[in-house]
Amino acid sequence: MPEVAVVGFAEAPHVRRTQGTTNGVEMLVPIFSDVYRQTGLTKQDIGFWCSGSSDYLAGRAFSFISAIDAIGAFPPIHESHVEMDAAWALYEAWLKIRMGEVDTALVYGFGKSSAGQLRRVLALQLDPYTVAPLWPDSISIAGLQARMGLEAGLWSEKDLAEVAARSRGVDIAGLLDAPYVADPLREHDIAPITDGAAVIVLASAEKAKDLVERPALISGIEHRVDTPVLGARDLTRSPSTEAAGKALGVSDVEVAELHAPFTHQELIVRTALGLGDGVRINPSGGALAGNPMFAAGLARIGRAAEEIFTGRAGKTLAHATSGPALQQNLVAVMEGLE
């Protein structure tokens, strides 16, 4: 089966609020133009399109269909969609190329969190009988997860502050004096929710060599899922991340872009993947520097690929998560295709 490589990546600015509609068109058009420029491709050259977003977040049915206005309604395209982070849309597109159905694909994700009540929307993904009626938001659940790790001695509040300082590029001094938002989490422990979008172009390895100087070959990609029942799993671990990492045989990775919306979750994922001190973690700042819903996981893959594009690394890892408390996780490994 054909190997698959990342050949283009772009993302919209991370901002608290954007003007325009909830279908993401205003954010998508500029970044589509960017990846066309990077690769020399046009709309007509794309064999398959796949997107990730949420109708619940957009507050409208089939919002992803409206987003196709960013592509153009004619001539007709081969298109699909996932109701989750676009990292899983990339997995679908990766399969299309692997099966030989197409040799190029464009994947995009978008989210306009400012359009509605995000915490309330995310609570709707919880168990509808025993958990959702309590309306626990994502930050409260993450606070419970962080507290369990503290009580177990797996990390300290200082460990969390060190993650925040590195990701946000600030001095750790004073962070531990900040007030709690959801004890034991402070503001710096929580990713800022932003409007945003991201796009990645994939190509078969053979075609990729004609498009960019140094494509990022996807040498492995796996995703696993844990039970949605919060009380039925150890929240201080991420078995699905461990399983995905073991299936790939992660080793010799120089850079890892981890989709960790909370500081303690970065520690959980690092442990699950066995990433040592020699691995550069989230040089882009990760989700703690900007967390556009349904695009942040795809952006981790794009940022890891950029490390290869630029020659700063020869082998990188990207991680994306979906669901409460690291419920579902995807891991991809990329290497430079010379």
C-alpha positions in Angstrom: 0.0 0.0 0.0 1.2 3.5 -0.7 3.0 5.4 2.1 1.5 8.7 3.1 3.3 12.0 3.9 2.3 15.4 5.2 3.3 18.0 2.7 1.5 21.2 3.9 0.2 22.7 7.1 -1.4 26.0 8.1 -3.5 27.3 11.0 -5.5 30.4 11.7 -4.5 32.8 14.5 -5.7 31.7 17.9 -8.0 34.4 19.2 -10.6 34.6 21.9 -13.3 35.7 19.5 -13.7 36.0 15.7 -16.3 37.8 13.7 -18.4 35.9 11.1 -20.4 32.7 11.0 -20.0 29.5 12.9 -19.2 27.4 9.8 -15.6 28.5 9.8 -15.5 29.8 6.3 -13.8 33.1 7.2 -11.0 31.2 9.0 -10.6 28.5 6.4 -10.3 30.5 3.2 -6.9 32.1 4.1 -5.3 28.9 5.3 -6.5 27.0 2.3 -4.7 29.6 0.2 -1.6 29.1 2.3 -1.3 25.4 1.8 -2.1 25.7 -1.9 0.9 28.1 -2.1 3.1 25.8 -0.1 2.5 22.8 -2.3 1.7 24.3 -5.7 -1.6 22.4 -5.7 -5.0 23.7 -6.7 -8.5 22.7 -5.6 -8.8 20.5 -8.7 -5.6 18.6 -7.6 -7.1 17.4 -4.3 -8.5 13.9 -4.4 -10.3 13.7 -1.1 -11.4 16.3 1.5 -12.1 15.5 5.1 -13.1 17.8 8.0 -13.5 17.7 11.8 -15.9 20.0 13.7 -19.0 19.9 15.8 -22.6 20.8 15.0 -23.3 21.1 18.7 -20.6 23.8 19.1 -21.8 25.6 15.9 -25.4 25.5 17.1 -26.6 24.5 13.7 -27.3 21.2 11.8 -24.8 20.2 9.1 -22.5 23.1 9.8 -19.7 21.2 8.1 -21.7 21.3 4.8 -21.8 25.1 5.1 -18.0 25.1 5.6 -17.6 23.7 2.1 -18.3 27.2 0.9 -14.6 27.7 1.7 -13.8 25.1 -1.0 -16.4 26.0 -3.6 -19.5 24.0 -4.5 -18.5 23.3 -8.1 -17.1 21.2 -9.5 -18.2 18.4 -7.1 -15.7 17.0 -4.6 -15.2 13.8 -2.8 -15.7 14.8 0.9 -16.3 13.3 4.4 -16.5 14.6 7.9 -16.0 13.5 11.5 -17.8 15.0 14.5 -14.6 15.3 16.6 -11.1 16.7 16.4 -9.8 16.8 12.8 -6.9 14.5 13.8 -9.4 11.7 13.3 -10.3 13.2 9.9 -6.6 12.9 9.0 -6.8 9.2 10.0 -9.7 8.7 7.5 -7.8 10.6 4.8 -4.6 8.6 5.5 -6.6 5.4 4.9 -8.0 6.7 1.6 -4.5 7.2 0.3 -3.2 3.9 1.8 -6.0 2.1 0.0 -4.9 3.6 -3.3 -8.2 5.5 -3.9 -6.6 8.9 -4.1 -3.0 10.3 -4.0 -3.8 13.6 -2.3 -6.1 14.7 0.5 -6.8 17.9 2.3 -7.8 17.7 6.0 -9.2 20.6 8.0 -10.8 21.3 11.4 -12.4 24.4 12.8 -14.2 25.5 15.9 -15.8 28.8 17.0 -16.0 28.3 20.7 -17.0 31.9 21.3 -20.4 31.2 19.6 -21.9 29.4 22.5 -21.5 27.9 26.0 -18.6 25.6 25.5 -18.5 24.0 28.9 -22.2 23.2 28.7 -21.8 21.7 25.2 -18.9 19.5 26.3 -21.0 18.2 29.2 -23.4 16.7 26.6 -20.8 14.1 25.6 -20.9 12.5 29.1 -23.1 9.6 30.2 -26.7 10.8 29.8 -28.1 9.0 32.8 -25.6 9.4 35.6 -23.1 12.1 34.7 -24.5 14.6 32.2 -27.5 15.6 34.5 -24.9 16.9 37.0 -23.5 19.2 34.3 -19.8 18.7 35.2 -17.7 20.8 32.8 -14.4 19.7 31.3 -12.4 21.9 33.7 -14.1 20.4 36.7 -13.4 16.9 35.5 -9.8 17.8 34.8 -9.6 19.2 38.3 -10.7 15.8 39.7 -8.1 14.1 37.6 -5.3 16.4 38.7 -6.4 16.0 42.4 -6.2 12.2 42.1 -2.6 12.5 40.8 -1.6 14.8 43.6 -3.1 12.6 46.2 -1.2 9.6 44.7 2.1 11.5 44.7 2.4 11.3 40.9 3.0 15.0 40.5 3.1 18.2 42.5 1.6 21.7 41.9 5.2 22.8 41.1 5.4 20.2 38.4 2.3 21.5 36.8 3.6 25.1 37.0 6.8 24.0 35.3 4.8 22.6 32.4 2.8 25.9 32.1 6.0 28.1 32.3 7.7 26.2 29.5 4.6 26.0 27.2 3.6 29.6 27.7 7.2 31.0 27.7 6.8 32.7 31.1 8.8 32.7 34.4 7.6 30.2 36.9 7.9 32.8 39.7 4.5 33.8 41.0 2.5 31.1 39.2 1.9 29.1 42.4 0.5 32.2 44.0 -2.3 32.5 41.5 -5.8 31.7 42.7 -7.4 28.3 41.9 -10.0 28.0 39.1 -10.9 24.4 39.8 -8.8 23.2 42.7 -5.9 22.2 42.2 -5.9 23.8 38.8 -5.0 27.5 38.3 -5.5 29.6 35.2 -2.1 28.8 33.8 -2.9 25.0 34.1 -5.8 25.4 31.7 -5.6 25.8 27.9 -7.1 29.1 26.8 -10.2 28.3 24.7 -9.9 30.0 21.3 -11.6 30.2 18.0 -9.4 28.7 15.3 -8.8 26.3 12.4 -6.1 24.2 11.0 -5.4 22.5 7.6 -3.1 19.7 6.5 -2.4 18.4 3.0 -1.5 14.7 2.6 0.0 13.0 -0.4 1.3 9.6 -1.3 5.0 9.3 -0.7 5.7 9.1 -4.5 3.7 12.3 -5.2 5.0 14.1 -2.1 8.5 14.2 -3.4 7.3 16.4 -6.3 5.5 18.8 -4.0 7.9 19.8 -1.2 11.6 19.5 -0.5 11.3 17.4 2.7 7.9 15.7 3.2 7.0 14.3 6.7 6.4 10.6 6.1 3.8 9.2 8.4 5.6 6.0 9.4 2.9 5.0 11.9 -0.5 6.1 13.2 -2.7 4.4 15.7 -5.7 5.4 17.9 -7.3 3.7 20.9 -10.2 4.5 23.2 -10.9 4.0 26.9 -14.3 3.6 28.6 -16.4 6.8 28.8 -17.4 5.8 32.4 -15.1 8.0 34.4 -15.4 5.8 37.6 -14.4 2.7 35.7 -10.8 3.8 34.8 -7.8 5.1 36.6 -7.8 8.8 35.6 -4.1 9.2 36.5 -3.2 6.9 33.6 -4.0 6.9 29.9 -4.2 3.2 28.8 -5.4 4.1 25.3 -2.3 6.3 24.8 -0.1 3.5 26.1 -1.7 1.0 23.7 -1.4 3.3 20.7 2.3 4.0 21.6 3.1 0.3 22.0 1.4 -0.5 18.7 3.7 2.0 17.0 6.9 1.0 18.9 7.7 4.7 19.7 11.5 5.2 20.0 14.2 7.7 18.9 11.7 10.5 18.8 13.3 13.9 18.9 10.2 16.1 19.2 6.8 15.4 20.6 3.7 17.6 20.1 1.2 16.6 22.7 -2.4 17.6 22.8 -2.7 18.3 26.5 -5.3 21.0 27.4 -4.2 20.8 31.0 -0.7 20.8 32.5 -1.1 17.5 34.4 -2.4 15.8 31.2 1.0 16.4 29.5 2.6 14.5 32.4 0.2 11.6 31.9 0.8 11.4 28.2 4.5 11.7 28.5 4.5 8.8 30.9 2.2 6.8 28.8 4.4 7.2 25.7 7.7 6.7 27.7 9.1 10.0 26.5 12.4 10.8 28.1 14.1 14.0 29.0 15.9 14.1 25.7 12.7 14.7 23.8 11.7 18.3 23.1 8.0 18.6 24.2 5.7 21.0 22.5 8.2 23.5 21.1 5.1 25.3 19.6 3.6 25.8 23.1 1.0 23.1 22.5 -2.6 23.4 23.5 -1.7 25.5 26.5 -0.7 28.3 24.0 -4.0 28.1 22.2 -6.7 25.4 22.1 -9.1 25.8 19.1 -11.7 23.1 19.6 -11.7 20.4 16.9 -8.5 21.8 15.3 -5.9 21.6 18.2 -5.2 17.9 17.7 -4.7 18.3 14.0 -2.4 21.2 14.6 -0.2 19.0 16.8 0.3 16.8 13.8 1.0 19.8 11.6 3.5 21.3 14.1 5.3 18.0 14.4 5.5 17.8 10.6 6.9 21.4 10.5 9.9 20.3 12.6 10.7 17.9 9.8 9.9 20.3 7.0 12.5 22.8 8.4 15.1 20.1 9.2 15.0 20.8 13.0 14.2 17.1 13.6 14.4 13.8 11.7 11.7 11.9 13.6 8.8 13.4 15.5 5.6 12.3 17.3 2.2 13.9 17.4 -0.6 13.2 19.8 -4.3 14.2 19.8 -7.0 13.6 22.4 -10.8 13.7 22.4 -13.4 13.2 25.1 -13.2 13.9 28.9 -10.0 13.2 30.8 -8.0 11.8 27.9 -10.7 9.3 26.9 -9.7 8.7 23.3 -6.1 9.2 21.9 -4.4 9.2 18.6 -0.6 8.9 18.1 1.3 9.5 14.9 5.0 9.2 14.2 6.7 11.0 11.3 10.1 10.9 9.7 11.8 12.9 7.0 11.3 11.6 3.5 14.5 12.4 1.6 
